[in-house]
């Protein structure tokens, strides 16, 4: 679900300072095509801040032309969240870090900068000012506008933990990285992901990785993980990243659909199992499943749904239960990069057939975004 619009607001001295510095930087330094820009989403600044801190030091050590961009609306979101009990501390930490980074005097120019007012695709030349007749938009739209501006001038990556925003990026033709949980990767891994989406910059990014390794060996980096720095992390292709996102998006939807369709029947079956009533060995496989519906595989869900309403899939190969499995987690389960274009298209078609057969609006909305990605990548 898109975040609600709360802009424009300038409520604190810190926010005003960051805004002023960003606008001064715009007057002094234009966007250059030989720089890689990484646009940061709010969730990254909140929950992956230690990765960003290490990444900045890797970039500094390698003297790499990489700049981290914080959209103005993201700064507004952080400011809004400062007084919220559950994430207030994280928001303050992120804002304090931004303040330090944009004011660094030990660098020829800051690695981290805010979005200047004029860094927008809007005809108003100010991201805060709506165009004539423009309706209020979500914060995601404002972030995408920022990303599109830099993308139109230089290699740009959207760095976000928001799956919906990633799918929107696919639709808009923007590059993106959806990271794993922050405790499962390092800044070096992040650069490896960047190599996957910007293969033409392999050499430049390899220098950043080498700088990370040297700093780690010298005790200057603390990733919070026990990792052998001599091991080369695999470059993750974009198709594999997107495939993982598709799995994470649709598997829970299949489970939710089964729960909606099954209703009391599944509750009754669950109660029988808890009371010790045995299920006949001739019963359908879904009745013999010992796991709760919330842990069912797609194959389990499809068997149940097909038992209720038969769908004759137009392109049944590969089966959805195989495509929607993580790589090598079962027979025939491949990574996104290993699936053919026809397999991707078949999966999209099958997902649409399921959504339409059961009139599942949530699934159909995500299918539409998935189809936009397929059109951009495989048409």
Secondary structure, 3 states (H helix, E strand, C coil): CCCCCCCCCCCCHHHHHHHHHHHHHHHHCCCCCCCEEEEECHHHHHHCHHHHHHHHHHHHHHCCCEEEEECHHHHHHHHHHCCCCCCHHHHHHHHHHHHHHHCCCCCCCCCEEECCCCCCCCCCCCCCCCCCCCCCCCHHHHHHHHHHHHHCCCCEEEECCCHHHHHHHHHHCCEEECCCCHHHCCHHHHHHHHHHHCHHHHHHHHHHHHHHHHHHHCCCCCCCCCCCCCCCCCCCCHHHHHHHHHHHHHHHHHHHHHHHHHCHHHHHHHHHHHCCCCCCCCCCHHHHCCCCHHHCCHHHHHHHHHHHCCCCCCCCCCCHHHHCCCCCCCCCCCCCCCCCHHHHHHHHHHHHHHHHHCCCHHHHHHHHHHHHHHHHHHC
